[in-house]
Amino acid sequence: MTTPASESSPGTPTVRQAVKADLLAIFRIEKASFPQPWPFAAFERYVGEPGFLVAEFGRGIAGYVVADSVPNHGKPLGHIKDIAVHPDQRGQGVGTLLLERALGVLAAQGVASVKLEVRESNDTARSLYETFGFDHARTIPRYYDNGEDALVMLADIDGNN
Ligand SMILES: CC(C)(COP(=O)(O)OP(=O)(O)OC[C@H]1O[C@@H](n2cnc3c(N)ncnc32)[C@H](O)[C@@H]1OP(=O)(O)O)[C@@H](O)C(=O)NCCC(=O)NCCS
C-alpha cells in the first residue's frame, strides 16, 4: 500500500466510493492528521456507505471523507463525520472537492441539513466549512482529549448543493 508521493499532483483527482483495499492508506492519512485518530475498525464499518469517499491521483489516495445520514422526523439529517487530506497534498482543492461530493451524496439522500464538529482552533477546516455555508450553531465544551472545545456547525443544503 502506498501513500501519495510529495511531488506535484497535476490534474483533478478522481473521487469514488471507498473500498476495503483503500483502508490502510486512509488510516495512514488519519494518523498523520489527527491527535485522536479513528481506530481502523471505525473505517471498516463505513465501507459501502455512499458518503464514504476517497479522492485519488494516479499514485494513491490523496484524501477521504466519511458522511452519513440518519432519519430525523421525515427529513434525514446529514453528518460529516471525518475528512482529511494527506499532509503533502493539502491546499490543492482536494478537501473542497471531497466535501462538495459528500454534500452531493447527502442531498441525493434527501438530506436538508448537515452537521459536523470541528476543533475550535482548526482555522483551515472552519474556513473550508464556511465556504460551504456551515455556520457555528453551538459549542461542546472540552469535547476533545486535550480539553479543547468542539464547535458544532450546521448547513442547509436544501436546493443549493
Ligand atoms: C481541512 C482539510 C481537509 C482541507 O483539505 P485541503 O485539500 O487542504 O483543502 P483545499 O485545498 O480544498 O482548501 C480549502 C480551504 O481551506 C483553506 N486552506 C487550505 N490550506 C490552507 C492553509 N495551508 N492555511 C490556511 N487555510 C488553508 C482555505 O480556506 C481553502 O480555501 P481556498 O482554496 O479558497 O483558499 C485538510 O487541511 C486536512 O486534512 N486537515 C487535517 C484534518 C482536519 O483537520 N480535518 C477536519 C476535521 S473537522
The ligand as an SDF file (V2000), in Angstrom:
LIG
                    3D

 48 50  0  0  0  0  0  0  0  0999 V2000
   -9.1390   20.5420    6.3800 C   0  0  0  0  0  0  0  0  0  0  0  0
   -8.5120   19.8160    5.1730 C   0  0  0  0  0  0  0  0  0  0  0  0
   -9.3180   18.5440    4.9350 C   0  0  0  0  0  0  0  0  0  0  0  0
   -8.6190   20.7190    3.9390 C   0  0  0  0  0  0  0  0  0  0  0  0
   -8.1330   19.9770    2.8260 O   0  0  0  0  0  0  0  0  0  0  0  0
   -7.3370   20.7000    1.6230 P   0  0  0  0  0  0  0  0  0  0  0  0
   -7.2960   19.7630    0.4770 O   0  0  0  0  0  0  0  0  0  0  0  0
   -6.0630   21.2600    2.0990 O   0  0  0  0  0  0  0  0  0  0  0  0
   -8.3600   21.9030    1.3130 O   0  0  0  0  0  0  0  0  0  0  0  0
   -8.4370   22.7740   -0.0030 P   0  0  0  0  0  0  0  0  0  0  0  0
   -7.1380   22.7780   -0.7330 O   0  0  0  0  0  0  0  0  0  0  0  0
   -9.6580   22.3610   -0.7350 O   0  0  0  0  0  0  0  0  0  0  0  0
   -8.6620   24.2140    0.6070 O   0  0  0  0  0  0  0  0  0  0  0  0
   -9.9010   24.5430    1.2050 C   0  0  0  0  0  0  0  0  0  0  0  0
   -9.7860   25.8090    2.0010 C   0  0  0  0  0  0  0  0  0  0  0  0
   -9.0370   25.5140    3.1680 O   0  0  0  0  0  0  0  0  0  0  0  0
   -8.2690   26.6520    3.4960 C   0  0  0  0  0  0  0  0  0  0  0  0
   -6.8610   26.2800    3.4600 N   0  0  0  0  0  0  0  0  0  0  0  0
   -6.2730   25.3100    2.7240 C   0  0  0  0  0  0  0  0  0  0  0  0
   -4.9710   25.2190    3.0080 N   0  0  0  0  0  0  0  0  0  0  0  0
   -4.7460   26.1570    3.9320 C   0  0  0  0  0  0  0  0  0  0  0  0
   -3.5970   26.5590    4.6300 C   0  0  0  0  0  0  0  0  0  0  0  0
   -2.4070   25.9780    4.4280 N   0  0  0  0  0  0  0  0  0  0  0  0
   -3.7270   27.5550    5.5290 N   0  0  0  0  0  0  0  0  0  0  0  0
   -4.9200   28.1380    5.7580 C   0  0  0  0  0  0  0  0  0  0  0  0
   -6.0400   27.8000    5.1070 N   0  0  0  0  0  0  0  0  0  0  0  0
   -5.9510   26.8290    4.2180 C   0  0  0  0  0  0  0  0  0  0  0  0
   -8.5900   27.7100    2.5320 C   0  0  0  0  0  0  0  0  0  0  0  0
   -9.6790   28.4740    3.0370 O   0  0  0  0  0  0  0  0  0  0  0  0
   -9.0370   26.9420    1.3340 C   0  0  0  0  0  0  0  0  0  0  0  0
   -9.8660   27.7060    0.5450 O   0  0  0  0  0  0  0  0  0  0  0  0
   -9.2080   28.4720   -0.7340 P   0  0  0  0  0  0  0  0  0  0  0  0
   -8.7400   27.3860   -1.6490 O   0  0  0  0  0  0  0  0  0  0  0  0
  -10.3590   29.2570   -1.2540 O   0  0  0  0  0  0  0  0  0  0  0  0
   -8.0970   29.2960   -0.2030 O   0  0  0  0  0  0  0  0  0  0  0  0
   -7.0120   19.4880    5.4130 C   0  0  0  0  0  0  0  0  0  0  0  0
   -6.3640   20.6740    5.8010 O   0  0  0  0  0  0  0  0  0  0  0  0
   -6.7640   18.4260    6.4480 C   0  0  0  0  0  0  0  0  0  0  0  0
   -6.7470   17.2270    6.1540 O   0  0  0  0  0  0  0  0  0  0  0  0
   -6.5420   18.8390    7.7210 N   0  0  0  0  0  0  0  0  0  0  0  0
   -6.2740   17.8800    8.7970 C   0  0  0  0  0  0  0  0  0  0  0  0
   -7.5120   17.1160    9.1410 C   0  0  0  0  0  0  0  0  0  0  0  0
   -8.6230   18.0220    9.5870 C   0  0  0  0  0  0  0  0  0  0  0  0
   -8.4270   18.9750   10.3140 O   0  0  0  0  0  0  0  0  0  0  0  0
   -9.8540   17.6970    9.1480 N   0  0  0  0  0  0  0  0  0  0  0  0
  -11.0460   18.4250    9.5130 C   0  0  0  0  0  0  0  0  0  0  0  0
  -11.5500   17.9110   10.7970 C   0  0  0  0  0  0  0  0  0  0  0  0
  -13.0340   18.7350   11.3300 S   0  0  0  0  0  0  0  0  0  0  0  0
  1  2  1  0
  2  3  1  0
  2  4  1  0
  2 36  1  0
  4  5  1  0
  5  6  1  0
  6  7  2  0
  6  8  1  0
  6  9  1  0
  9 10  1  0
 10 11  2  0
 10 12  1  0
 10 13  1  0
 13 14  1  0
 14 15  1  0
 15 16  1  0
 15 30  1  0
 16 17  1  0
 17 18  1  0
 17 28  1  0
 18 19  1  0
 18 27  1  0
 19 20  2  0
 20 21  1  0
 21 22  1  0
 21 27  2  0
 22 23  1  0
 22 24  2  0
 24 25  1  0
 25 26  2  0
 26 27  1  0
 28 29  1  0
 28 30  1  0
 30 31  1  0
 31 32  1  0
 32 33  2  0
 32 34  1  0
 32 35  1  0
 36 37  1  0
 36 38  1  0
 38 39  2  0
 38 40  1  0
 40 41  1  0
 41 42  1  0
 42 43  1  0
 43 44  2  0
 43 45  1  0
 45 46  1  0
 46 47  1  0
 47 48  1  0
M  END
$$$$
